[in-house]
């Protein structure tokens, strides 16, 4: 099953350039994960802030036209959340680190406890669950920098793979022509 559409011949040069740019951004994200994670949180903050401001303006316009409006606090919550994301990205990354790390700890402990109940349980699976819990604990204790590292590296790997796939797709199409 093909997940990408064929790139027309006249756009293959641009597609190769995009693939190189994607792989370059992915490599930078892996090398500088903290900066990429903070930047991505700030971009999200701008989007949420703009969405909230547009909602506030929309509700104001509706009220000016005499329409009864309910739920007017929601756009203001978006404004506050967007401002927090934009101006305090470290806080967002710390919360993300706690949530992801807590989930890993829970998953590791529960998996290890479940594996203990299995007759002739695998030592490998027990170790895997233990490592998951320990990595979750490290993530929780590292706070924003741990979450930033995780987000940045995962984004980088994703971009590298996507760029590589695009490059391979365009190269294969060039050979077929």
C-alpha beads as a LAMMPS data file, in Angstrom:
LAMMPS data file: protein, C-alpha beads

177 atoms
176 bonds

1 atom types
1 bond types

-500.0 500.0 xlo xhi
-500.0 500.0 ylo yhi
-500.0 500.0 zlo zhi

Masses

1 110.0

Atoms # bond

1 1 1 0.000 0.000 0.000
2 1 1 1.411 3.368 -1.013
3 1 1 1.034 6.100 1.595
4 1 1 2.326 8.943 -0.572
5 1 1 1.116 10.154 -3.926
6 1 1 3.580 10.172 -6.790
7 1 1 5.420 13.462 -7.199
8 1 1 4.993 14.899 -10.716
9 1 1 8.236 15.159 -12.677
10 1 1 8.258 18.985 -12.717
11 1 1 8.162 19.085 -8.876
12 1 1 10.787 16.434 -8.103
13 1 1 13.561 18.987 -7.631
14 1 1 11.491 20.915 -5.101
15 1 1 10.489 17.661 -3.402
16 1 1 14.156 16.696 -3.024
17 1 1 14.866 20.139 -1.559
18 1 1 11.985 19.707 0.891
19 1 1 13.293 16.260 1.841
20 1 1 16.759 17.672 2.523
21 1 1 15.264 20.516 4.587
22 1 1 13.149 18.052 6.585
23 1 1 16.159 15.836 7.302
24 1 1 18.268 18.890 8.256
25 1 1 15.570 20.164 10.651
26 1 1 15.224 16.659 12.087
27 1 1 18.970 16.377 12.690
28 1 1 19.052 19.833 14.323
29 1 1 16.128 18.876 16.528
30 1 1 17.956 15.767 17.687
31 1 1 21.127 17.773 18.359
32 1 1 19.295 20.694 20.058
33 1 1 16.130 19.101 21.477
34 1 1 15.530 21.608 24.259
35 1 1 15.398 24.595 21.910
36 1 1 13.114 22.852 19.439
37 1 1 10.726 21.785 22.201
38 1 1 10.567 25.288 23.681
39 1 1 10.059 26.754 20.196
40 1 1 7.252 24.279 19.438
41 1 1 5.484 25.151 22.702
42 1 1 5.788 28.851 21.852
43 1 1 4.320 28.271 18.378
44 1 1 1.423 26.424 19.991
45 1 1 1.033 29.348 22.402
46 1 1 0.754 31.836 19.527
47 1 1 -1.895 29.671 17.843
48 1 1 -3.963 29.268 21.032
49 1 1 -3.614 32.964 21.898
50 1 1 -4.751 34.041 18.419
51 1 1 -7.651 31.596 18.579
52 1 1 -8.741 33.026 21.921
53 1 1 -8.465 36.627 20.734
54 1 1 -10.517 35.831 17.636
55 1 1 -13.140 34.194 19.863
56 1 1 -13.277 37.261 22.118
57 1 1 -13.726 39.538 19.079
58 1 1 -16.371 37.241 17.608
59 1 1 -18.430 37.185 20.816
60 1 1 -18.085 40.966 21.127
61 1 1 -19.390 41.395 17.590
62 1 1 -22.314 39.055 18.303
63 1 1 -23.207 41.045 21.433
64 1 1 -23.043 44.302 19.469
65 1 1 -25.610 42.848 17.067
66 1 1 -27.936 42.002 19.956
67 1 1 -27.377 38.227 19.963
68 1 1 -27.562 36.526 23.356
69 1 1 -24.191 34.823 23.863
70 1 1 -23.279 32.148 26.403
71 1 1 -19.896 30.616 27.112
72 1 1 -17.981 33.871 26.784
73 1 1 -15.323 32.711 29.280
74 1 1 -13.947 30.035 26.959
75 1 1 -12.168 32.446 24.575
76 1 1 -10.680 34.227 27.578
77 1 1 -9.388 30.890 28.889
78 1 1 -7.776 30.340 25.490
79 1 1 -6.156 33.775 25.753
80 1 1 -4.761 32.970 29.200
81 1 1 -3.599 29.506 28.149
82 1 1 -2.007 30.884 24.981
83 1 1 -0.179 33.552 26.979
84 1 1 1.087 30.913 29.426
85 1 1 2.286 28.714 26.579
86 1 1 3.950 31.632 24.822
87 1 1 5.560 33.381 27.782
88 1 1 6.171 30.412 30.118
89 1 1 7.080 27.427 27.893
90 1 1 9.217 25.928 30.690
91 1 1 6.085 25.522 32.835
92 1 1 4.311 23.712 30.007
93 1 1 7.281 21.409 29.469
94 1 1 7.502 20.684 33.202
95 1 1 3.821 19.713 33.314
96 1 1 4.282 17.566 30.191
97 1 1 7.292 15.907 31.825
98 1 1 5.279 15.087 34.944
99 1 1 2.375 13.679 32.936
100 1 1 4.477 11.590 30.554
101 1 1 6.853 10.463 33.313
102 1 1 3.981 9.587 35.644
103 1 1 2.379 7.531 32.890
104 1 1 5.644 5.690 32.291
105 1 1 6.068 4.963 36.006
106 1 1 2.495 3.672 36.245
107 1 1 2.898 1.555 33.106
108 1 1 6.193 0.099 34.275
109 1 1 4.997 -0.736 37.785
110 1 1 1.707 -2.244 36.595
111 1 1 3.471 -4.257 33.884
112 1 1 6.043 -5.527 36.351
113 1 1 3.334 -6.513 38.852
114 1 1 1.336 -8.260 36.124
115 1 1 4.436 -10.074 34.875
116 1 1 5.174 -11.337 38.419
117 1 1 1.821 -13.158 38.398
118 1 1 2.638 -15.041 35.206
119 1 1 3.917 -18.560 35.811
120 1 1 7.433 -18.830 34.386
121 1 1 7.356 -15.117 33.558
122 1 1 10.048 -13.717 31.349
123 1 1 12.929 -11.963 33.057
124 1 1 13.262 -9.839 29.912
125 1 1 9.702 -8.473 30.254
126 1 1 10.214 -7.773 33.951
127 1 1 13.383 -5.838 33.140
128 1 1 11.589 -3.955 30.350
129 1 1 8.873 -2.833 32.765
130 1 1 11.449 -1.901 35.397
131 1 1 13.412 0.184 32.857
132 1 1 10.182 1.926 31.770
133 1 1 9.398 2.867 35.365
134 1 1 12.954 4.073 36.017
135 1 1 12.955 6.171 32.813
136 1 1 9.619 7.659 33.877
137 1 1 11.112 8.553 37.249
138 1 1 14.104 10.174 35.532
139 1 1 11.715 12.152 33.319
140 1 1 9.680 13.344 36.318
141 1 1 12.811 14.345 38.226
142 1 1 14.332 16.150 35.237
143 1 1 11.228 18.326 34.744
144 1 1 11.194 20.682 31.765
145 1 1 14.575 19.676 30.380
146 1 1 13.599 15.993 30.321
147 1 1 10.302 16.657 28.571
148 1 1 12.022 19.027 26.158
149 1 1 14.627 16.405 25.363
150 1 1 11.918 13.806 24.731
151 1 1 9.781 16.112 22.566
152 1 1 12.768 17.445 20.619
153 1 1 14.290 14.045 19.910
154 1 1 10.958 12.478 18.922
155 1 1 10.209 15.425 16.610
156 1 1 13.691 15.102 15.115
157 1 1 13.352 11.378 14.495
158 1 1 9.937 11.943 12.905
159 1 1 11.307 14.665 10.600
160 1 1 14.323 12.547 9.634
161 1 1 12.124 9.588 8.736
162 1 1 9.599 11.740 6.844
163 1 1 12.374 13.474 4.893
164 1 1 14.078 10.169 4.168
165 1 1 10.828 8.639 2.946
166 1 1 10.187 11.600 0.660
167 1 1 13.742 11.397 -0.690
168 1 1 13.435 7.663 -1.353
169 1 1 10.033 8.132 -3.014
170 1 1 11.302 10.883 -5.340
171 1 1 14.503 8.974 -6.120
172 1 1 12.552 5.813 -6.957
173 1 1 10.226 7.788 -9.231
174 1 1 13.212 9.355 -11.009
175 1 1 14.676 5.917 -11.723
176 1 1 11.367 4.636 -13.109
177 1 1 11.083 7.498 -15.600

Bonds

1 1 1 2
2 1 2 3
3 1 3 4
4 1 4 5
5 1 5 6
6 1 6 7
7 1 7 8
8 1 8 9
9 1 9 10
10 1 10 11
11 1 11 12
12 1 12 13
13 1 13 14
14 1 14 15
15 1 15 16
16 1 16 17
17 1 17 18
18 1 18 19
19 1 19 20
20 1 20 21
21 1 21 22
22 1 22 23
23 1 23 24
24 1 24 25
25 1 25 26
26 1 26 27
27 1 27 28
28 1 28 29
29 1 29 30
30 1 30 31
31 1 31 32
32 1 32 33
33 1 33 34
34 1 34 35
35 1 35 36
36 1 36 37
37 1 37 38
38 1 38 39
39 1 39 40
40 1 40 41
41 1 41 42
42 1 42 43
43 1 43 44
44 1 44 45
45 1 45 46
46 1 46 47
47 1 47 48
48 1 48 49
49 1 49 50
50 1 50 51
51 1 51 52
52 1 52 53
53 1 53 54
54 1 54 55
55 1 55 56
56 1 56 57
57 1 57 58
58 1 58 59
59 1 59 60
60 1 60 61
61 1 61 62
62 1 62 63
63 1 63 64
64 1 64 65
65 1 65 66
66 1 66 67
67 1 67 68
68 1 68 69
69 1 69 70
70 1 70 71
71 1 71 72
72 1 72 73
73 1 73 74
74 1 74 75
75 1 75 76
76 1 76 77
77 1 77 78
78 1 78 79
79 1 79 80
80 1 80 81
81 1 81 82
82 1 82 83
83 1 83 84
84 1 84 85
85 1 85 86
86 1 86 87
87 1 87 88
88 1 88 89
89 1 89 90
90 1 90 91
91 1 91 92
92 1 92 93
93 1 93 94
94 1 94 95
95 1 95 96
96 1 96 97
97 1 97 98
98 1 98 99
99 1 99 100
100 1 100 101
101 1 101 102
102 1 102 103
103 1 103 104
104 1 104 105
105 1 105 106
106 1 106 107
107 1 107 108
108 1 108 109
109 1 109 110
110 1 110 111
111 1 111 112
112 1 112 113
113 1 113 114
114 1 114 115
115 1 115 116
116 1 116 117
117 1 117 118
118 1 118 119
119 1 119 120
120 1 120 121
121 1 121 122
122 1 122 123
123 1 123 124
124 1 124 125
125 1 125 126
126 1 126 127
127 1 127 128
128 1 128 129
129 1 129 130
130 1 130 131
131 1 131 132
132 1 132 133
133 1 133 134
134 1 134 135
135 1 135 136
136 1 136 137
137 1 137 138
138 1 138 139
139 1 139 140
140 1 140 141
141 1 141 142
142 1 142 143
143 1 143 144
144 1 144 145
145 1 145 146
146 1 146 147
147 1 147 148
148 1 148 149
149 1 149 150
150 1 150 151
151 1 151 152
152 1 152 153
153 1 153 154
154 1 154 155
155 1 155 156
156 1 156 157
157 1 157 158
158 1 158 159
159 1 159 160
160 1 160 161
161 1 161 162
162 1 162 163
163 1 163 164
164 1 164 165
165 1 165 166
166 1 166 167
167 1 167 168
168 1 168 169
169 1 169 170
170 1 170 171
171 1 171 172
172 1 172 173
173 1 173 174
174 1 174 175
175 1 175 176
176 1 176 177
